[in-house]
Amino acid sequence: MPVLPQCRPGRAFAHTPGASGSGHPHRSDGRSPQTPRGARFTGRHGGPGTTPPVPGPPYVRLRTLAVPVLAALVFGVLTWQVAAHGPLRVLDERVGRAAAASGTVPVSVAEFLADLGNTVVAVPVLAAAALWTGLRSPGARRWLPPLAAALAMAAVPALIVPLKAWIARPGPPAMGGDPGFFPSGHAATAAVAYGGAALLLLRRRRWPWAAGCVLLNAGVALGLVLRGYHWPLDVAGAWCLSAAVLWGLSCRIPGRPGPSP
C-alpha cells in the first residue's frame, strides 16, 4: 500500500514564510542576513552614503582653502602697506637699497637669475611641459591639464597689469623711480610658469622637484632685488598672487593637491 507523503519539518519547510526557526523567508536557519536591508542607509542617487559606496559630486575640503585664503590675506596686508606708505614699505625700501648696493653676488650671476623671470624664458618652459603632457597622456581629455596651465599663465598679466596701474608704486633708483612696480610681473611669471610645469610633469617624487622649483624662484627674486629691478615686497606680492593661481591650476590637474572627490 503506498504511503502518502508526510509533512516533516526540515530544510525545505523552513523556506516557507512564517516557518519556525527561520529569520528570513529565504533562509533555512535562524542567522541574520550578512547585509540586512534594514541596515542600509542610502542617500540620494549617486551621492555619498549609498550602499555600496559610490563617488559623489566633488567638494572642496576646508583645509584645501588654506592656501588661497592665506595668500589673499598676506597680499592684502602688503598692498595696504605699500599703498599707504606704511612702516613695512619704509623697511622694504631700506632693505632693497642695501641689497642692491651690497655687491654680494656678481652682476652677471644676478642678471642671469633675473632673466629667468622673463616671458621669453619662462613661458616656453611651460609651453614645452604642456605639449609633452598632452602628447604623453592617455585619454580623450588629455589636453585639459595643458589648457588649464595656459589659462593660468594668461591670468598673470590679467592680474598684474591692473594692480600695477592702480597702486603705482615707484621702482628702485636703478629703474629711475617710474611708477608701476608692485607686484612684480617677472616674479609672478617665473612662479606660475615653473610651478605650472612642475604640476604638469611631476607625477611621482614631487617633493624634490618642488624644492628645486622653490629654489629657482628664490633665485629669480634674488636677481631682481640685487640688480635693483624690484623691491622685495614687489616679489612677495607677486608670490601671493602666484600661489592662488597655482592652487587653482592644481585643482584642475588629476592627482594633484586640491579639491578631491
C-alpha positions, 0 to 999 in steps of 0.5 A: 500500500503506498504511503502518502507523503508526510509533512516533516519539518526540515530544510525545505519547510523552513523556506516557507514564510512564517516557518519556525526557526527561520529569520528570513523567508529565504533562509533555512536557519535562524542567522541574520542576513550578512547585509540586512536591508534594514541596515542600509542607509542610502542617500540620494542617487549617486551621492555619498552614503549609498550602499555600496559606496559610490563617488559623489559630486566633488567638494572642496575640503576646508583645509584645501582653502588654506592656501588661497585664503592665506595668500589673499590675506598676506597680499592684502596686508602688503598692498595696504602697506605699500599703498599707504606708505606704511612702516613695512614699505619704509623697511622694504625700501631700506632693505632693497637699497642695501641689497642692491648696493651690497655687491654680494653676488656678481652682476652677471650671476644676478642678471642671469637669475633675473632673466629667468623671470622673463616671458621669453624664458619662462613661458616656453618652459611651460609651453614645452611641459604642456605639449609633452603632457598632452602628447604623453597622456592617455585619454580623450581629455588629455589636453585639459591639464595643458589648457588649464596651465595656459589659462593660468599663465594668461591670468598673470598679466590679467592680474598684474597689469591692473594692480600695477596701474592702480597702486603705482608704486615707484621702482628702485633708483636703478629703474629711475623711480617710474611708477608701476612696480608692485607686484612684480610681473617677472616674479609672478611669471617665473612662479606660475610658469615653473610651478605650472610645469612642475604640476604638469610633469611631476607625477611621482617624487614631487617633493624634490622637484618642488624644492628645486622649483622653490629654489629657482624662484628664490633665485629669480627674486634674488636677481631682481632685488640685487640688480635693483629691478624690484623691491622685495615686497614687489616679489612677495606680492607677486608670490601671493598672487602666484600661489592662488593661481597655482592652487587653482591650476592644481585643482584642475590637474588629476592627482594633484593637491586640491579639491578631491572627490 
